[in-house]
């Protein structure tokens, strides 16, 4: 029935400003934005086989800044954390699990993002 995740949408009150923030801090490349009345309502960046969408909060149906749940895979979490901190962002210290390292931070509007670095090739059950 379900083939894949097409996109994940994070709510935004100012899609253009939030898109610029993601481009600057996360080096994401967005396709052409969907606009209505000259205002960006939706912008999408392809990441691997899916996409991260920034969408007008009214369209998503939740307030801007209230989203959480995206984990962005990175090759070197310590380097990315250092880069974001150097740009003035507050990023948690990486948390180490048996299979990965995680560190969370918030975007310009308060949506929560998590950096993720796999450190094991398979899931390890833990009691």
C-alpha positions as CSV (number, residue, x, y, z in Angstrom):
1,X,0.0,0.0,0.0
2,X,2.5,2.7,1.1
3,X,5.5,2.9,-1.3
4,X,7.6,5.7,0.3
5,X,7.5,9.0,2.2
6,X,6.9,11.7,-0.4
7,X,7.7,14.6,1.8
8,X,7.6,15.8,5.4
9,X,6.2,19.3,5.9
10,X,7.3,21.7,8.7
11,X,4.9,24.6,9.5
12,X,6.1,28.2,8.8
13,X,4.7,31.7,9.3
14,X,7.3,33.0,6.7
15,X,8.3,30.3,4.2
16,X,10.7,32.6,2.4
17,X,12.6,33.5,5.5
18,X,12.6,30.0,6.9
19,X,13.8,28.6,3.5
20,X,16.7,31.1,3.5
21,X,17.6,29.9,7.0
22,X,17.7,26.3,6.0
23,X,19.8,27.1,2.9
24,X,22.3,29.1,5.0
25,X,22.6,26.8,8.0
26,X,22.0,23.4,6.6
27,X,23.2,23.9,3.0
28,X,19.9,22.6,1.6
29,X,18.9,23.4,-1.9
30,X,15.2,24.2,-2.5
31,X,13.4,23.9,-5.8
32,X,11.2,26.8,-7.0
33,X,8.8,27.9,-4.3
34,X,5.0,27.7,-4.7
35,X,3.6,31.2,-4.3
36,X,0.2,32.8,-4.0
37,X,-0.3,36.5,-4.2
38,X,3.5,36.9,-4.5
39,X,4.1,35.2,-1.1
40,X,5.9,31.9,-0.7
41,X,3.5,29.3,0.7
42,X,5.6,26.1,0.1
43,X,9.2,25.3,-0.6
44,X,10.7,21.8,-0.9
45,X,14.3,20.5,-0.7
46,X,15.1,17.0,-1.8
47,X,17.0,15.0,0.8
48,X,17.9,11.5,-0.3
49,X,14.7,9.8,-1.6
50,X,12.3,12.1,0.1
51,X,11.8,15.8,0.6
52,X,11.6,18.4,3.4
53,X,8.8,20.8,2.8
54,X,8.3,24.2,4.5
55,X,4.6,25.0,4.3
56,X,2.3,27.8,5.3
57,X,1.3,26.8,8.9
58,X,-2.4,27.2,8.1
59,X,-2.0,24.6,5.3
60,X,-0.2,22.1,7.6
61,X,-2.8,22.7,10.3
62,X,-0.3,23.2,13.2
63,X,1.3,26.4,14.5
64,X,4.6,27.5,13.1
65,X,7.4,26.4,15.4
66,X,5.5,23.5,16.8
67,X,7.0,20.7,14.6
68,X,9.5,18.0,15.8
69,X,10.4,14.6,14.6
70,X,12.8,15.0,11.6
71,X,16.2,13.4,12.1
72,X,18.7,14.5,9.5
73,X,21.4,12.0,8.7
74,X,24.9,13.5,8.7
75,X,28.4,11.9,8.2
76,X,30.0,13.7,11.1
77,X,27.7,15.0,13.8
78,X,30.6,16.6,15.7
79,X,31.6,18.7,12.7
80,X,28.0,19.7,11.9
81,X,27.4,20.6,15.6
82,X,30.5,22.8,15.6
83,X,29.5,24.5,12.4
84,X,26.0,25.3,13.6
85,X,27.4,26.6,17.0
86,X,29.9,28.8,15.1
87,X,26.9,30.3,13.3
88,X,25.4,31.2,16.7
89,X,22.9,28.4,17.0
90,X,22.3,26.5,20.2
91,X,22.8,22.8,19.6
92,X,22.6,20.0,22.3
93,X,25.8,18.1,22.9
94,X,25.6,14.8,20.9
95,X,23.9,12.0,22.8
96,X,25.5,8.6,22.2
97,X,23.4,5.4,21.9
98,X,24.5,1.9,21.0
99,X,23.6,2.6,17.3
100,X,23.9,6.3,16.7
101,X,24.7,9.8,17.9
102,X,21.9,12.5,18.2
103,X,21.9,16.2,18.8
104,X,18.8,18.5,18.6
105,X,18.4,22.2,17.8
106,X,15.6,24.5,16.7
107,X,15.1,26.4,13.4
108,X,14.4,30.1,13.0
109,X,10.7,29.6,13.9
110,X,11.2,27.1,16.7
111,X,10.7,23.8,14.9
112,X,12.8,21.1,16.4
113,X,15.4,19.3,14.2
114,X,17.6,16.4,15.2
115,X,21.0,15.6,13.7
116,X,21.6,11.8,13.5
117,X,24.8,9.9,12.7
118,X,24.6,6.1,12.4
119,X,27.4,4.4,14.3
120,X,26.3,0.8,13.9
121,X,25.3,-1.1,10.7
122,X,22.3,-2.8,12.3
123,X,19.8,-2.2,15.2
124,X,21.0,-3.4,18.6
125,X,18.3,-4.4,21.0
126,X,18.7,-2.8,24.4
127,X,16.9,-3.7,27.7
